[in-house]
Amino acid sequence: MEEQNNQNEVYSKKVRAGKRTYFFDVRETRGGDHYVTITESKKKLRDENDEESFYFEKHKIFLYKEDFEKFTEALNHTLGQIENGFSEESEGDKSNWE
């Protein structure tokens, strides 16, 4: 089954960030369209007393081509707010991303 999932994978980029790993994968639909999956993977211990027993907790976002522009704008705006400090205007900006 895993092999079948990788058949439609066009590109993959792995980013290690501390205890987390992020995967940015470009996949292709049966119709030939491309979409992105962003996966956060974090190693967790099943039993705190047994370091050999672990699993990976994963969270995934599917991002489709028609949403790329809005997603990118919102992400860049959000990162800008963090980097430049939050302004009172940012509270009113929430409705602009819908």
N, C-alpha and C positions, 0 to 999 in steps of 0.2 A: 504493500500500500504506500509506503514512504517513497519507493521508487516512482510510482505513478504520480505522486505530488510533485516530485522534482522535474518531471518531464516538461511541465509548463513554466519552469523557472528560467528566466532569461538572464538575470543579473542578480548578484547577491553581494552585500557589503556587511561585514561584521565589525561592530564597534564595542570594545571592552571598556567599561566604565566602572571601576571599583568592583563591587560585588555583583554588578549587573552586566549583562551583555545584550546589546541591541542588534537586531538583524533587519536590514533594509533589503527587501527582495522585490524584484520586478517579475511579475508573472504575466502569462498570456492566457486569455480566455479562448474557448473553442472557436469563437468568432474572429479571433486575431487582435482583439483590443488588449491593451496593457493596463495593469493596475499595480499598486504598491501594497505590500504588507509590511508593517512595522511591528516587530515582535520584541518584547522585553522578556528576557529570561533571567531568572535569579535562582541560584542553587540554595536549597533549603535542606536542613537535616530532618530526617523522620524522627530520630531519637537523639536527644541531646547527649546521651551517654555513648552513642555509637556513631563515630565520625564516618564510618564506611557506609552507613545507611542514609542516602540522600535522594532527593528528587529535584526536578526543575519546575518551578512555578513560572508559567508563561501567560503573558497578556498580549493580545494581538489586535491591531487596527488594520482594517481594509480601507484603502484609499483609491477611489476610482477616478479615471481620467477627467470626468466632467467636474470633479471637485478639487482638482489640483490647484487651480488659481486661488480659490477662496481659502483653502487650507493653508497655502503658502503665505497669503496676505495675513491671515489671522495669526499664524505661528510667528512670522516676522514682527508683527505688531506687538504680540505678547512678549517676545524676547526683548524687544526694544523697551517696553515698559519696565522690565526687570533691570536692564542695563542702565537706563537713564533715570530711574526712579519713577514712582507712580505719581500721576497728576490727578487733580480732581476731575478733569475732563474724561479720564479713562473709565469712570463709572458710567457716564452717558454713552460710551462707545459700544456697550454690550449689544445693543440692538442692531448695530451696523454689520454684524457678522452673520445674521440670519438670512 
